[in-house]
Amino acid sequence: MQTLQDMLTVEDFDVSDAFQHSRSTESIKSVASESYMSKLNIAKRRANQQETEVFYFT
């Protein structure tokens, strides 16, 4: 059995892309948008895992 914490990887918390040395505001907006989408994907994955655990263990 895998717990939610075990499923999270270092990539889930990788924010290095947000610190690019670029003067382009478009680049900054793109990175912020990608970071937001990444957070949504993480939240969905967590919700799915929790739903699965509740289904099987209750």
One Martini backbone bead per residue (centre of mass of N, CA, C, O) as a GRO file, in nm:
protein
   58
    1MET     BB    1   0.096   0.037   0.022
    2GLN     BB    2   0.033   0.372  -0.069
    3THR     BB    3   0.098   0.682   0.012
    4LEU     BB    4   0.084   1.006  -0.052
    5GLN     BB    5   0.375   1.071   0.028
    6ASP     BB    6   0.505   0.851  -0.154
    7MET     BB    7   0.394   0.975  -0.432
    8LEU     BB    8   0.563   1.203  -0.388
    9THR     BB    9   0.787   1.413  -0.553
   10VAL     BB   10   1.029   1.630  -0.627
   11GLU     BB   11   0.883   1.747  -0.881
   12ASP     BB   12   0.634   1.868  -0.727
   13PHE     BB   13   0.855   2.096  -0.589
   14ASP     BB   14   0.962   2.223  -0.851
   15VAL     BB   15   1.072   2.584  -0.888
   16SER     BB   16   1.310   2.659  -1.087
   17ASP     BB   17   1.149   2.783  -1.331
   18ALA     BB   18   1.065   3.051  -1.169
   19PHE     BB   19   1.400   3.139  -1.179
   20GLN     BB   20   1.446   3.275  -1.431
   21HIS     BB   21   1.672   3.470  -1.640
   22SER     BB   22   1.429   3.694  -1.744
   23ARG     BB   23   1.286   3.987  -1.912
   24SER     BB   24   1.033   3.843  -1.991
   25THR     BB   25   0.697   3.854  -1.926
   26GLU     BB   26   0.602   3.612  -2.088
   27SER     BB   27   0.778   3.406  -1.943
   28ILE     BB   28   0.661   3.452  -1.662
   29LYS     BB   29   0.370   3.381  -1.732
   30SER     BB   30   0.427   3.094  -1.826
   31VAL     BB   31   0.545   2.987  -1.562
   32ALA     BB   32   0.298   3.050  -1.387
   33SER     BB   33   0.101   2.874  -1.547
   34GLU     BB   34   0.253   2.606  -1.516
   35SER     BB   35   0.247   2.603  -1.209
   36TYR     BB   36  -0.059   2.602  -1.181
   37MET     BB   37  -0.106   2.338  -1.340
   38SER     BB   38   0.063   2.162  -1.156
   39LYS     BB   39  -0.111   2.204  -0.904
   40LEU     BB   40  -0.364   2.081  -1.023
   41ASN     BB   41  -0.248   1.799  -1.075
   42ILE     BB   42  -0.178   1.738  -0.783
   43ALA     BB   43  -0.462   1.770  -0.668
   44LYS     BB   44  -0.592   1.549  -0.840
   45ARG     BB   45  -0.413   1.316  -0.748
   46ARG     BB   46  -0.485   1.335  -0.450
   47ALA     BB   47  -0.789   1.296  -0.480
   48ASN     BB   48  -0.778   1.019  -0.615
   49GLN     BB   49  -0.628   0.875  -0.389
   50GLN     BB   50  -0.831   0.930  -0.166
   51GLU     BB   51  -1.073   0.799  -0.301
   52THR     BB   52  -0.948   0.517  -0.314
   53GLU     BB   53  -0.898   0.477  -0.011
   54VAL     BB   54  -1.190   0.511   0.079
   55PHE     BB   55  -1.309   0.280  -0.086
   56TYR     BB   56  -1.115   0.040   0.033
   57PHE     BB   57  -1.111   0.140   0.370
   58THR     BB   58  -1.455   0.170   0.430
   0.00000   0.00000   0.00000
